[in-house]
Amino acid sequence: MAEKKQAIYPGSFDPITFGHIDIAKRALTLVDNLIIGVGINSEKKELFSADERKILISEVFKNNPKVSVISFDGLLIDFAREIGVFSVLRGLRAISDFEHELQLSSLNRHMDNRFDCFYMMTSEQYSYLSSSMVKEIARLNGDVSSLVPDNVYKALRDKYHHV
Ligand code: ADP
């Protein structure tokens, strides 16, 4: 039997948006298993805790057995080594994403040459979409229902009380 194709899709996912979901769904046509890695980064000011982010993502993919959601602390390369998966999926929106991704990929490959990234271009309708914009709009009482799934919409409303 052929070996299972697995990939890690790492990120903050604070919170998950339709942009992330679109990338994950498209990548699922290429891999057998997608491990969504929720990074715990104490330097970043996060709205949702790692557990909350993990639960929101798990709810979105609850009917898809090809997706698992794991949170990880520390370096992505250490997480990759721990689970033995070195193919990493990232999404690209703008040129600025490219520069950041080139750095991330190069440094990770420098640390461990088994590491490799593959990229999917954002779908046009999500090219402007980021978790930080979603939070900003929700905080200012704007309507984010077309940008995030229902459970995230409700969670944002609960966080900010008035969304
Ligand atoms: P990070 O803090 O690691 O960049 P994010 O949660 O912001 O984590 O993003 C995780 C990944 O998803 C990144 O590769 C990012 O470029 C990608 N991504 C985020 N939003 C979109 C979008 N709207 N379209 C395509 N890719 C996206």
Backbone and ligand atoms as CSV (ligand in chain L), in Angstrom:
chain,resi,resn,atom,element,x,y,z
A,1,MET,N,N,0.839,-1.206,0.000
A,1,MET,CA,C,0.000,0.000,0.000
A,1,MET,C,C,0.875,1.258,0.000
A,2,ALA,N,N,0.494,2.240,-0.773
A,2,ALA,CA,C,1.281,3.486,-0.828
A,2,ALA,C,C,1.231,4.197,0.521
A,3,GLU,N,N,2.331,4.895,0.810
A,3,GLU,CA,C,2.401,5.621,2.085
A,3,GLU,C,C,1.412,6.789,2.071
A,4,LYS,N,N,0.856,7.055,3.241
A,4,LYS,CA,C,-0.106,8.165,3.342
A,4,LYS,C,C,0.587,9.507,3.180
A,5,LYS,N,N,-0.021,10.363,2.373
A,5,LYS,CA,C,0.534,11.719,2.237
A,5,LYS,C,C,-0.043,12.589,3.340
A,6,GLN,N,N,0.858,13.122,4.137
A,6,GLN,CA,C,0.411,13.962,5.251
A,6,GLN,C,C,1.065,15.328,5.162
A,7,ALA,N,N,0.381,16.326,5.668
A,7,ALA,CA,C,0.980,17.664,5.738
A,7,ALA,C,C,0.486,18.384,6.984
A,8,ILE,N,N,1.338,19.279,7.448
A,8,ILE,CA,C,0.949,20.143,8.567
A,8,ILE,C,C,0.523,21.487,7.975
A,9,TYR,N,N,-0.596,22.015,8.458
A,9,TYR,CA,C,-0.986,23.385,8.109
A,9,TYR,C,C,-0.879,24.200,9.398
A,10,PRO,N,N,0.258,24.878,9.589
A,10,PRO,CA,C,0.450,25.588,10.855
A,10,PRO,C,C,-0.017,27.043,10.782
A,11,GLY,N,N,-0.377,27.583,11.906
A,11,GLY,CA,C,-0.758,28.993,11.953
A,11,GLY,C,C,-1.252,29.372,13.320
A,12,SER,N,N,-1.619,30.647,13.441
A,12,SER,CA,C,-2.189,31.117,14.705
A,12,SER,C,C,-3.691,30.818,14.743
A,13,PHE,N,N,-4.334,30.983,13.624
A,13,PHE,CA,C,-5.780,30.734,13.513
A,13,PHE,C,C,-6.541,31.445,14.642
A,14,ASP,N,N,-6.271,32.727,14.767
A,14,ASP,CA,C,-6.860,33.486,15.878
A,14,ASP,C,C,-7.828,34.553,15.392
A,15,PRO,N,N,-9.012,34.194,14.910
A,15,PRO,CA,C,-9.566,32.855,14.769
A,15,PRO,C,C,-9.460,32.368,13.312
A,16,ILE,N,N,-9.911,31.117,13.108
A,16,ILE,CA,C,-9.974,30.558,11.744
A,16,ILE,C,C,-10.999,31.355,10.922
A,17,THR,N,N,-10.637,31.607,9.645
A,17,THR,CA,C,-11.529,32.363,8.751
A,17,THR,C,C,-11.851,31.510,7.517
A,18,PHE,N,N,-12.733,32.043,6.669
A,18,PHE,CA,C,-13.032,31.338,5.413
A,18,PHE,C,C,-11.787,31.242,4.519
A,19,GLY,N,N,-10.837,32.163,4.690
A,19,GLY,CA,C,-9.583,32.109,3.918
A,19,GLY,C,C,-8.783,30.874,4.271
A,20,HIS,N,N,-8.632,30.603,5.587
A,20,HIS,CA,C,-7.922,29.391,6.030
A,20,HIS,C,C,-8.666,28.128,5.565
A,21,ILE,N,N,-9.981,28.149,5.722
A,21,ILE,CA,C,-10.792,26.961,5.410
A,21,ILE,C,C,-10.678,26.620,3.925
A,22,ASP,N,N,-10.686,27.660,3.102
A,22,ASP,CA,C,-10.562,27.463,1.656
A,22,ASP,C,C,-9.222,26.794,1.314
A,23,ILE,N,N,-8.138,27.272,1.925
A,23,ILE,CA,C,-6.807,26.696,1.663
A,23,ILE,C,C,-6.790,25.228,2.123
A,24,ALA,N,N,-7.318,24.977,3.323
A,24,ALA,CA,C,-7.301,23.606,3.868
A,24,ALA,C,C,-8.105,22.671,2.965
A,25,LYS,N,N,-9.289,23.099,2.553
A,25,LYS,CA,C,-10.140,22.231,1.714
A,25,LYS,C,C,-9.485,21.924,0.384
A,26,ARG,N,N,-8.854,22.932,-0.217
A,26,ARG,CA,C,-8.188,22.701,-1.509
A,26,ARG,C,C,-6.995,21.771,-1.333
A,27,ALA,N,N,-6.276,21.932,-0.217
A,27,ALA,CA,C,-5.111,21.068,0.020
A,27,ALA,C,C,-5.538,19.626,0.265
A,28,LEU,N,N,-6.742,19.434,0.769
A,28,LEU,CA,C,-7.232,18.077,1.046
A,28,LEU,C,C,-7.406,17.242,-0.229
A,29,THR,N,N,-7.372,17.908,-1.382
A,29,THR,CA,C,-7.425,17.150,-2.637
A,29,THR,C,C,-6.028,16.588,-2.968
A,30,LEU,N,N,-5.007,17.065,-2.235
A,30,LEU,CA,C,-3.616,16.656,-2.519
A,30,LEU,C,C,-3.039,15.716,-1.464
A,31,VAL,N,N,-3.586,15.762,-0.255
A,31,VAL,CA,C,-3.024,14.930,0.829
A,31,VAL,C,C,-4.105,14.019,1.416
A,32,ASP,N,N,-3.640,12.971,2.096
A,32,ASP,CA,C,-4.584,12.053,2.750
A,32,ASP,C,C,-4.955,12.551,4.140
A,33,ASN,N,N,-3.988,13.230,4.761
A,33,ASN,CA,C,-4.221,13.743,6.109
A,33,ASN,C,C,-3.673,15.147,6.230
A,34,LEU,N,N,-4.481,16.029,6.774
A,34,LEU,CA,C,-4.016,17.388,7.016
A,34,LEU,C,C,-4.055,17.634,8.524
A,35,ILE,N,N,-2.889,17.963,9.058
A,35,ILE,CA,C,-2.802,18.222,10.494
A,35,ILE,C,C,-2.762,19.727,10.686
A,36,ILE,N,N,-3.829,20.273,11.198
A,36,ILE,CA,C,-3.850,21.719,11.438
A,36,ILE,C,C,-3.143,21.962,12.762
A,37,GLY,N,N,-2.016,22.666,12.689
A,37,GLY,CA,C,-1.188,22.905,13.871
A,37,GLY,C,C,-1.440,24.297,14.412
A,38,VAL,N,N,-2.037,24.342,15.588
A,38,VAL,CA,C,-2.365,25.635,16.200
A,38,VAL,C,C,-1.179,26.070,17.059
A,39,GLY,N,N,-0.491,27.093,16.590
A,39,GLY,CA,C,0.717,27.533,17.292
A,39,GLY,C,C,0.393,28.308,18.559
A,40,ILE,N,N,1.119,27.965,19.604
A,40,ILE,CA,C,0.977,28.710,20.855
A,40,ILE,C,C,2.186,29.636,20.932
A,41,ASN,N,N,1.920,30.916,20.790
A,41,ASN,CA,C,3.011,31.885,20.752
A,41,ASN,C,C,2.798,32.923,21.839
A,42,SER,N,N,3.579,32.794,22.905
A,42,SER,CA,C,3.348,33.675,24.057
A,42,SER,C,C,3.692,35.131,23.743
A,43,GLU,N,N,4.459,35.353,22.672
A,43,GLU,CA,C,4.825,36.732,22.299
A,43,GLU,C,C,3.655,37.460,21.647
A,44,LYS,N,N,2.774,36.682,20.999
A,44,LYS,CA,C,1.660,37.300,20.281
A,44,LYS,C,C,0.500,37.539,21.234
A,45,LYS,N,N,-0.173,38.667,21.067
A,45,LYS,CA,C,-1.333,38.942,21.892
A,45,LYS,C,C,-2.522,38.271,21.213
A,46,GLU,N,N,-2.966,37.168,21.794
A,46,GLU,CA,C,-4.032,36.429,21.131
A,46,GLU,C,C,-5.392,36.705,21.750
A,47,LEU,N,N,-6.415,36.740,20.895
A,47,LEU,CA,C,-7.779,36.953,21.404
A,47,LEU,C,C,-8.321,35.648,21.978
A,48,PHE,N,N,-8.156,34.571,21.236
A,48,PHE,CA,C,-8.651,33.266,21.677
A,48,PHE,C,C,-7.488,32.435,22.220
A,49,SER,N,N,-7.747,31.701,23.284
A,49,SER,CA,C,-6.713,30.821,23.832
A,49,SER,C,C,-6.466,29.682,22.829
A,50,ALA,N,N,-5.364,28.978,23.010
A,50,ALA,CA,C,-5.051,27.871,22.096
A,50,ALA,C,C,-6.183,26.844,22.109
A,51,ASP,N,N,-6.733,26.580,23.282
A,51,ASP,CA,C,-7.826,25.607,23.380
A,51,ASP,C,C,-9.066,26.084,22.631
A,52,GLU,N,N,-9.382,27.358,22.802
A,52,GLU,CA,C,-10.553,27.906,22.096
A,52,GLU,C,C,-10.353,27.832,20.584
A,53,ARG,N,N,-9.164,28.186,20.133
A,53,ARG,CA,C,-8.885,28.155,18.684
A,53,ARG,C,C,-8.979,26.732,18.151
A,54,LYS,N,N,-8.459,25.804,18.949
A,54,LYS,CA,C,-8.480,24.394,18.554
A,54,LYS,C,C,-9.922,23.875,18.465
A,55,ILE,N,N,-10.733,24.239,19.440
A,55,ILE,CA,C,-12.136,23.793,19.443
A,55,ILE,C,C,-12.880,24.362,18.232
A,56,LEU,N,N,-12.670,25.652,17.956
A,56,LEU,CA,C,-13.366,26.281,16.815
A,56,LEU,C,C,-12.993,25.573,15.506
A,57,ILE,N,N,-11.712,25.248,15.346
A,57,ILE,CA,C,-11.264,24.577,14.109
A,57,ILE,C,C,-11.836,23.154,14.042
A,58,SER,N,N,-11.809,22.455,15.184
A,58,SER,CA,C,-12.331,21.077,15.207
A,58,SER,C,C,-13.815,21.046,14.853
A,59,GLU,N,N,-14.551,22.059,15.306
A,59,GLU,CA,C,-15.985,22.115,14.971
A,59,GLU,C,C,-16.178,22.271,13.460
A,60,VAL,N,N,-15.338,23.101,12.852
A,60,VAL,CA,C,-15.462,23.355,11.404
A,60,VAL,C,C,-15.234,22.064,10.606
A,61,PHE,N,N,-14.252,21.257,11.055
A,61,PHE,CA,C,-13.891,20.055,10.284
A,61,PHE,C,C,-14.413,18.768,10.922
A,62,LYS,N,N,-15.447,18.882,11.746
A,62,LYS,CA,C,-15.895,17.699,12.509
A,62,LYS,C,C,-16.343,16.540,11.620
A,63,ASN,N,N,-16.779,16.835,10.415
A,63,ASN,CA,C,-17.223,15.759,9.526
A,63,ASN,C,C,-16.147,15.298,8.559
A,64,ASN,N,N,-14.938,15.783,8.760
A,64,ASN,CA,C,-13.868,15.387,7.841
A,64,ASN,C,C,-12.771,14.594,8.565
A,65,PRO,N,N,-12.792,13.273,8.424
A,65,PRO,CA,C,-11.832,12.430,9.138
A,65,PRO,C,C,-10.389,12.614,8.649
A,66,LYS,N,N,-10.217,13.326,7.531
A,66,LYS,CA,C,-8.856,13.548,7.022
A,66,LYS,C,C,-8.154,14.713,7.719
A,67,VAL,N,N,-8.902,15.416,8.586
A,67,VAL,CA,C,-8.328,16.588,9.258
A,67,VAL,C,C,-8.176,16.308,10.750
A,68,SER,N,N,-6.988,16.588,11.283
A,68,SER,CA,C,-6.851,16.569,12.738
A,68,SER,C,C,-6.300,17.921,13.188
A,69,VAL,N,N,-6.592,18.268,14.415
A,69,VAL,CA,C,-6.186,19.585,14.933
A,69,VAL,C,C,-5.349,19.367,16.189
A,70,ILE,N,N,-4.133,19.876,16.160
A,70,ILE,CA,C,-3.216,19.698,17.295
A,70,ILE,C,C,-2.591,21.054,17.617
A,71,SER,N,N,-2.508,21.401,18.897
A,71,SER,CA,C,-1.794,22.636,19.214
A,71,SER,C,C,-0.354,22.304,19.567
A,72,PHE,N,N,0.521,23.240,19.270
A,72,PHE,CA,C,1.937,23.008,19.575
A,72,PHE,C,C,2.586,24.263,20.127
A,73,ASP,N,N,3.492,24.007,21.032
A,73,ASP,CA,C,4.222,25.041,21.737
A,73,ASP,C,C,5.636,25.026,21.161
A,74,GLY,N,N,6.240,26.145,20.979
A,74,GLY,CA,C,7.639,26.141,20.547
A,74,GLY,C,C,7.794,26.145,19.044
A,75,LEU,N,N,8.918,25.650,18.591
A,75,LEU,CA,C,9.256,25.746,17.169
A,75,LEU,C,C,8.450,24.771,16.310
A,76,LEU,N,N,8.098,25.260,15.110
A,76,LEU,CA,C,7.394,24.404,14.148
A,76,LEU,C,C,8.243,23.180,13.803
A,77,ILE,N,N,9.542,23.374,13.666
A,77,ILE,CA,C,10.405,22.246,13.273
A,77,ILE,C,C,10.399,21.151,14.356
A,78,ASP,N,N,10.290,21.558,15.607
A,78,ASP,CA,C,10.242,20.556,16.683
A,78,ASP,C,C,8.914,19.801,16.655
A,79,PHE,N,N,7.842,20.524,16.332
A,79,PHE,CA,C,6.534,19.882,16.184
A,79,PHE,C,C,6.586,18.888,15.013
A,80,ALA,N,N,7.195,19.310,13.901
A,80,ALA,CA,C,7.325,18.440,12.718
A,80,ALA,C,C,8.099,17.165,13.067
A,81,ARG,N,N,9.190,17.339,13.804
A,81,ARG,CA,C,10.004,16.176,14.204
A,81,ARG,C,C,9.213,15.259,15.125
A,82,GLU,N,N,8.481,15.881,16.039
A,82,GLU,CA,C,7.710,15.101,17.024
A,82,GLU,C,C,6.698,14.183,16.343
A,83,ILE,N,N,6.014,14.717,15.312
A,83,ILE,CA,C,4.989,13.886,14.668
A,83,ILE,C,C,5.513,13.215,13.389
A,84,GLY,N,N,6.740,13.538,13.007
A,84,GLY,CA,C,7.342,12.889,11.841
A,84,GLY,C,C,6.716,13.292,10.520
A,85,VAL,N,N,6.241,14.535,10.452
A,85,VAL,CA,C,5.668,15.053,9.200
A,85,VAL,C,C,6.421,16.339,8.850
A,86,PHE,N,N,7.029,16.359,7.659
A,86,PHE,CA,C,7.893,17.491,7.310
A,86,PHE,C,C,7.352,18.298,6.125
A,87,SER,N,N,6.198,17.912,5.585
A,87,SER,CA,C,5.576,18.710,4.529
A,87,SER,C,C,4.644,19.711,5.176
A,88,VAL,N,N,4.844,20.961,4.829
A,88,VAL,CA,C,4.103,22.028,5.488
A,88,VAL,C,C,3.379,22.884,4.462
A,89,LEU,N,N,2.111,23.088,4.710
A,89,LEU,CA,C,1.264,23.889,3.824
A,89,LEU,C,C,1.145,25.304,4.375
A,90,ARG,N,N,1.264,26.292,3.484
A,90,ARG,CA,C,0.995,27.674,3.871
A,90,ARG,C,C,0.185,28.339,2.762
A,91,GLY,N,N,-0.532,29.387,3.109
A,91,GLY,CA,C,-1.312,30.118,2.115
A,91,GLY,C,C,-0.616,31.424,1.780
A,92,LEU,N,N,-0.776,31.869,0.546
A,92,LEU,CA,C,-0.167,33.139,0.134
A,92,LEU,C,C,-1.241,34.103,-0.340
A,93,ARG,N,N,-1.152,35.326,0.148
A,93,ARG,CA,C,-2.089,36.365,-0.299
A,93,ARG,C,C,-1.361,37.458,-1.070
A,94,ALA,N,N,-0.449,38.125,-0.392
A,94,ALA,CA,C,0.193,39.296,-1.006
A,94,ALA,C,C,1.694,39.074,-1.075
A,95,ILE,N,N,2.393,40.009,-1.732
A,95,ILE,CA,C,3.864,39.943,-1.829
A,95,ILE,C,C,4.463,39.881,-0.424
A,96,SER,N,N,3.866,40.624,0.491
A,96,SER,CA,C,4.401,40.658,1.858
A,96,SER,C,C,4.360,39.261,2.484
A,97,ASP,N,N,3.356,38.463,2.169
A,97,ASP,CA,C,3.317,37.073,2.639
A,97,ASP,C,C,4.526,36.323,2.099
A,98,PHE,N,N,4.852,36.574,0.835
A,98,PHE,CA,C,5.948,35.843,0.188
A,98,PHE,C,C,7.253,36.036,0.949
A,99,GLU,N,N,7.549,37.275,1.289
A,99,GLU,CA,C,8.820,37.557,1.969
A,99,GLU,C,C,8.898,36.839,3.304
A,100,HIS,N,N,7.819,36.881,4.037
A,100,HIS,CA,C,7.756,36.219,5.339
A,100,HIS,C,C,7.886,34.704,5.180
A,101,GLU,N,N,7.201,34.180,4.178
A,101,GLU,CA,C,7.209,32.726,3.966
A,101,GLU,C,C,8.581,32.233,3.500
A,102,LEU,N,N,9.256,33.037,2.688
A,102,LEU,CA,C,10.586,32.654,2.208
A,102,LEU,C,C,11.534,32.537,3.403
A,103,GLN,N,N,11.426,33.479,4.312
A,103,GLN,CA,C,12.265,33.484,5.506
A,103,GLN,C,C,11.962,32.264,6.375
A,104,LEU,N,N,10.663,32.037,6.586
A,104,LEU,CA,C,10.230,30.913,7.430
A,104,LEU,C,C,10.718,29.579,6.865
A,105,SER,N,N,10.515,29.411,5.576
A,105,SER,CA,C,10.893,28.159,4.939
A,105,SER,C,C,12.418,27.979,4.943
A,106,SER,N,N,13.148,29.047,4.624
A,106,SER,CA,C,14.610,28.947,4.566
A,106,SER,C,C,15.192,28.616,5.934
A,107,LEU,N,N,14.701,29.281,6.972
A,107,LEU,CA,C,15.234,29.033,8.307
A,107,LEU,C,C,14.911,27.623,8.779
A,108,ASN,N,N,13.715,27.172,8.482
A,108,ASN,CA,C,13.345,25.818,8.894
A,108,ASN,C,C,14.165,24.768,8.163
A,109,ARG,N,N,14.409,25.012,6.884
A,109,ARG,CA,C,15.235,24.066,6.112
A,109,ARG,C,C,16.681,24.087,6.587
A,110,HIS,N,N,17.094,25.257,7.042
A,110,HIS,CA,C,18.451,25.377,7.593
A,110,HIS,C,C,18.568,24.509,8.861
A,111,MET,N,N,17.492,24.517,9.659
A,111,MET,CA,C,17.512,23.741,10.906
A,111,MET,C,C,17.376,22.247,10.651
A,112,ASP,N,N,16.615,21.901,9.605
A,112,ASP,CA,C,16.391,20.480,9.310
A,112,ASP,C,C,16.030,20.360,7.830
A,113,ASN,N,N,16.905,19.746,7.056
A,113,ASN,CA,C,16.659,19.750,5.602
A,113,ASN,C,C,15.569,18.774,5.153
A,114,ARG,N,N,14.955,18.096,6.115
A,114,ARG,CA,C,13.786,17.281,5.742
A,114,ARG,C,C,12.550,18.159,5.576
A,115,PHE,N,N,12.615,19.353,6.168
A,115,PHE,CA,C,11.482,20.289,6.144
A,115,PHE,C,C,11.239,20.793,4.719
A,116,ASP,N,N,9.972,20.830,4.283
A,116,ASP,CA,C,9.654,21.474,3.011
A,116,ASP,C,C,8.251,22.054,3.050
A,117,CYS,N,N,8.119,23.219,2.439
A,117,CYS,CA,C,6.814,23.884,2.421
A,117,CYS,C,C,6.198,23.814,1.032
A,118,PHE,N,N,4.893,23.761,0.971
A,118,PHE,CA,C,4.211,24.020,-0.296
A,118,PHE,C,C,3.136,25.068,-0.043
A,119,TYR,N,N,2.802,25.781,-1.107
A,119,TYR,CA,C,1.978,26.987,-0.953
A,119,TYR,C,C,0.763,26.917,-1.844
A,120,MET,N,N,-0.327,27.458,-1.346
A,120,MET,CA,C,-1.494,27.608,-2.205
A,120,MET,C,C,-1.871,29.075,-2.210
A,121,MET,N,N,-2.192,29.552,-3.398
A,121,MET,CA,C,-2.610,30.943,-3.532
A,121,MET,C,C,-4.030,31.092,-3.005
A,122,THR,N,N,-4.254,32.171,-2.322
A,122,THR,CA,C,-5.588,32.476,-1.836
A,122,THR,C,C,-6.589,32.501,-2.995
A,123,SER,N,N,-7.824,32.151,-2.709
A,123,SER,CA,C,-8.872,32.369,-3.706
A,123,SER,C,C,-9.152,33.874,-3.728
A,124,GLU,N,N,-9.470,34.356,-4.918
A,124,GLU,CA,C,-9.611,35.800,-5.109
A,124,GLU,C,C,-10.497,36.456,-4.048
A,125,GLN,N,N,-11.604,35.789,-3.732
A,125,GLN,CA,C,-12.560,36.441,-2.822
A,125,GLN,C,C,-12.041,36.545,-1.388
A,126,TYR,N,N,-10.923,35.841,-1.083
A,126,TYR,CA,C,-10.379,35.902,0.285
A,126,TYR,C,C,-9.022,36.586,0.343
A,127,SER,N,N,-8.627,37.203,-0.752
A,127,SER,CA,C,-7.267,37.742,-0.824
A,127,SER,C,C,-7.038,38.864,0.189
A,128,TYR,N,N,-8.076,39.489,0.630
A,128,TYR,CA,C,-7.964,40.613,1.579
A,128,TYR,C,C,-8.201,40.148,3.012
A,129,LEU,N,N,-8.507,38.866,3.189
A,129,LEU,CA,C,-9.019,38.395,4.478
A,129,LEU,C,C,-7.905,37.924,5.410
A,130,SER,N,N,-7.915,38.454,6.626
A,130,SER,CA,C,-6.948,38.001,7.637
A,130,SER,C,C,-7.653,37.958,8.986
A,131,SER,N,N,-7.117,37.147,9.888
A,131,SER,CA,C,-7.709,37.061,11.229
A,131,SER,C,C,-7.675,38.424,11.916
A,132,SER,N,N,-6.600,39.171,11.702
A,132,SER,CA,C,-6.515,40.460,12.402
A,132,SER,C,C,-7.582,41.436,11.907
A,133,MET,N,N,-7.886,41.418,10.601
A,133,MET,CA,C,-8.950,42.304,10.102
A,133,MET,C,C,-10.312,41.879,10.642
A,134,VAL,N,N,-10.505,40.563,10.715
A,134,VAL,CA,C,-11.775,40.051,11.254
A,134,VAL,C,C,-11.968,40.540,12.690
A,135,LYS,N,N,-10.892,40.447,13.482
A,135,LYS,CA,C,-10.995,40.877,14.891
A,135,LYS,C,C,-11.265,42.372,14.988
A,136,GLU,N,N,-10.597,43.126,14.125
A,136,GLU,CA,C,-10.769,44.584,14.151
A,136,GLU,C,C,-12.220,44.952,13.810
A,137,ILE,N,N,-12.749,44.325,12.763
A,137,ILE,CA,C,-14.128,44.630,12.348
A,137,ILE,C,C,-15.104,44.204,13.441
A,138,ALA,N,N,-14.893,42.999,13.997
A,138,ALA,CA,C,-15.801,42.497,15.041
A,138,ALA,C,C,-15.732,43.392,16.286
A,139,ARG,N,N,-14.537,43.817,16.628
A,139,ARG,CA,C,-14.365,44.671,17.818
A,139,ARG,C,C,-15.121,45.984,17.653
A,140,LEU,N,N,-15.149,46.474,16.412
A,140,LEU,CA,C,-15.820,47.753,16.154
A,140,LEU,C,C,-17.282,47.551,15.751
A,141,ASN,N,N,-17.792,46.364,16.077
A,141,ASN,CA,C,-19.211,46.074,15.896
A,141,ASN,C,C,-19.648,45.918,14.437
A,142,GLY,N,N,-18.700,45.574,13.548
A,142,GLY,CA,C,-19.061,45.351,12.154
A,142,GLY,C,C,-19.530,43.918,11.946
A,143,ASP,N,N,-20.070,43.657,10.760
A,143,ASP,CA,C,-20.624,42.332,10.473
A,143,ASP,C,C,-19.570,41.449,9.797
A,144,VAL,N,N,-19.160,40.392,10.495
A,144,VAL,CA,C,-18.143,39.499,9.925
A,144,VAL,C,C,-18.740,38.160,9.482
A,145,SER,N,N,-20.073,38.122,9.365
A,145,SER,CA,C,-20.718,36.836,9.086
A,145,SER,C,C,-20.337,36.254,7.716
A,146,SER,N,N,-19.864,37.093,6.793
A,146,SER,CA,C,-19.478,36.546,5.483
A,146,SER,C,C,-17.984,36.186,5.446
A,147,LEU,N,N,-17.285,36.386,6.561
A,147,LEU,CA,C,-15.836,36.164,6.592
A,147,LEU,C,C,-15.424,34.946,7.414
A,148,VAL,N,N,-16.292,34.547,8.329
A,148,VAL,CA,C,-15.966,33.427,9.235
A,148,VAL,C,C,-17.173,32.493,9.368
A,149,PRO,N,N,-16.942,31.220,9.719
A,149,PRO,CA,C,-18.086,30.318,9.917
A,149,PRO,C,C,-18.898,30.722,11.142
A,150,ASP,N,N,-20.071,30.155,11.214
A,150,ASP,CA,C,-21.049,30.501,12.255
A,150,ASP,C,C,-20.520,30.413,13.696
A,151,ASN,N,N,-19.808,29.311,13.981
A,151,ASN,CA,C,-19.319,29.125,15.356
A,151,ASN,C,C,-18.315,30.216,15.732
A,152,VAL,N,N,-17.500,30.631,14.758
A,152,VAL,CA,C,-16.515,31.685,15.020
A,152,VAL,C,C,-17.231,33.029,15.176
A,153,TYR,N,N,-18.229,33.223,14.363
A,153,TYR,CA,C,-19.037,34.445,14.445
A,153,TYR,C,C,-19.626,34.588,15.854
A,154,LYS,N,N,-20.160,33.488,16.364
A,154,LYS,CA,C,-20.768,33.505,17.709
A,154,LYS,C,C,-19.688,33.720,18.773
A,155,ALA,N,N,-18.551,33.065,18.599
A,155,ALA,CA,C,-17.467,33.204,19.583
A,155,ALA,C,C,-16.958,34.645,19.628
A,156,LEU,N,N,-16.892,35.282,18.461
A,156,LEU,CA,C,-16.452,36.685,18.420
A,156,LEU,C,C,-17.477,37.579,19.114
A,157,ARG,N,N,-18.735,37.267,18.886
A,157,ARG,CA,C,-19.812,38.046,19.515
A,157,ARG,C,C,-19.710,37.914,21.034
A,158,ASP,N,N,-19.428,36.698,21.488
A,158,ASP,CA,C,-19.287,36.487,22.938
A,158,ASP,C,C,-18.084,37.237,23.497
A,159,LYS,N,N,-17.000,37.232,22.765
A,159,LYS,CA,C,-15.781,37.929,23.229
A,159,LYS,C,C,-16.026,39.431,23.339
A,160,TYR,N,N,-16.641,39.974,22.298
A,160,TYR,CA,C,-16.801,41.436,22.270
A,160,TYR,C,C,-18.181,41.882,22.764
A,161,HIS,N,N,-19.040,40.917,23.085
A,161,HIS,CA,C,-20.385,41.153,23.636
A,161,HIS,C,C,-21.393,41.802,22.706
A,162,HIS,N,N,-20.936,42.612,21.777
A,162,HIS,CA,C,-21.900,43.407,21.021
A,162,HIS,C,C,-21.914,43.126,19.525
A,163,VAL,N,N,-21.176,42.109,19.059
A,163,VAL,CA,C,-21.094,41.880,17.602
A,163,VAL,C,C,-22.416,41.392,17.040
L,1,ADP,P1,P,0.526,32.933,11.068
L,1,ADP,O1,O,0.469,33.788,12.290
L,1,ADP,O2,O,1.408,31.736,11.217
L,1,ADP,O3,O,0.766,33.653,9.776
L,1,ADP,P2,P,-2.268,32.732,10.364
L,1,ADP,O4,O,-3.305,32.060,11.171
L,1,ADP,O5,O,-2.372,34.212,10.193
L,1,ADP,O6,O,-0.906,32.287,11.015
L,1,ADP,O7,O,-2.192,32.078,8.928
L,1,ADP,C1,C,-1.902,30.725,8.742
L,1,ADP,C2,C,-1.643,30.487,7.266
L,1,ADP,O8,O,-2.833,30.726,6.516
L,1,ADP,C3,C,-0.580,31.397,6.653
L,1,ADP,O9,O,0.143,30.668,5.689
L,1,ADP,C4,C,-1.393,32.482,6.006
L,1,ADP,O10,O,-0.696,33.106,4.932
L,1,ADP,C5,C,-2.579,31.696,5.509
L,1,ADP,N1,N,-3.774,32.525,5.326
L,1,ADP,C6,C,-4.395,33.310,6.231
L,1,ADP,N2,N,-5.460,33.934,5.700
L,1,ADP,C7,C,-5.503,33.530,4.392
L,1,ADP,C8,C,-6.346,33.852,3.269
L,1,ADP,N3,N,-7.351,34.718,3.380
L,1,ADP,N4,N,-6.091,33.248,2.095
L,1,ADP,C9,C,-5.037,32.390,1.984
L,1,ADP,N5,N,-4.201,32.073,2.970
L,1,ADP,C10,C,-4.424,32.626,4.162
